[in-house]
Amino acid sequence: MTFSNDSQLDPGRAGGGGGRGVAVGGGIGGTLLLLVVGLFFGQDGIDALTGGGQDSGGGSSSGQEEFAHCETGADANQYSDCRMIATAQSLDQFWEGYLPQAAGERYVLPGLELYQGRDSTACGTASSAVGPFYCPADQTVWLDVAFFDELQTQFGAEGGPLAEEYVLAHEFGHHIQHQIGTLGYAQQDPQGPESGAVRVELQADCLAGLWARGASGDTSGAVDLQEVTPEQLEQALNAASVIGDDRIQATTQGRVNPEAFTHGTSRQRQLWFWAGYRTGDLDQCDTFAARDLDNPPAFS
């Protein structure tokens, strides 16, 4: 989706973080090895592989001054960092209105850190090799916008505005899970085709679909997302597909091992995003009650 040119961006929306904890949700990018290590050993295990630590290692801090060029929807339509700020504002607008009525929970604003190269988080060190992730310890989404280039060059994604926005919406979905109490299932049951980790990731995809439906054409806030087009929807579904466990494993290992799944198959990721987008109903995102993850209740 693209933003109306007169949308008003808040450059200060990108900022926050601190402390120490364990990353949950696994992100949706990076190499398969880093995904597996991160899931089992937390950010400390990733640091052991990448040489990371608590120091930022040259990463840039977010804030009003750094993103001063992000002023309007026209900037969001041109620059990925501005697009992430506008998308975060759109996500805030949607969840502030939707979450209380759907789940009886007041939406708590998550942090958003856009960094370059490496930065310190409450879950250890964020780096471009790890990909975007949500850290519950600081309730912040960490994202290096260079990941979007990697999504196309390494994973073969088509790209496009909604594909990038889907990535952030998925990570905000983990924050919603943190609020409603489902995020922890990822660490309790960390791998396998029916695991808690897979169900957590597929629910986050469904939550991203809820936002895409609810925010499309919403003119009630400072940022105005225009109506989603079929082409843009296809771009988001394509992005969900290329980061399925089966496709990543086939690309990096030459074989598919379902017992090592942590995020779901390409088809499942598309289906659950589509379930949220098609219904606009939080109850249809209950992946934990689903008997067959290949057949969301929304399609039965």
Buried (B, 14 or more C-beta within 10 A) or exposed (E): BBBBEEBEBBBEBBBBBEEBBBBBBBBBBBBBEBBBBBBEBBBBBBBEBBEBEEEBBEBBBBBEEBBEEBBBBBBBBEBBBBBBBBBBBBBBBBBBBBBEEBBEBEBEBBBBBBBBBBBBBBBBBBBBBBBBBBBBBBBBBBBBBEBBEBBBEBBEBBBBBBBBBBBBBBBBBBBBBBBBEBBBBBBEBBBBBEBBBBBBBBBBBBBBBBBBBBBBEBEEBBBBBBEBEEEBBBBBBBBBBBBBBBBBBEEEEEEBEBEBBBBBBBBBBBBBBBBBBBBBBBEBBBBEEBEEBEEBBBEE
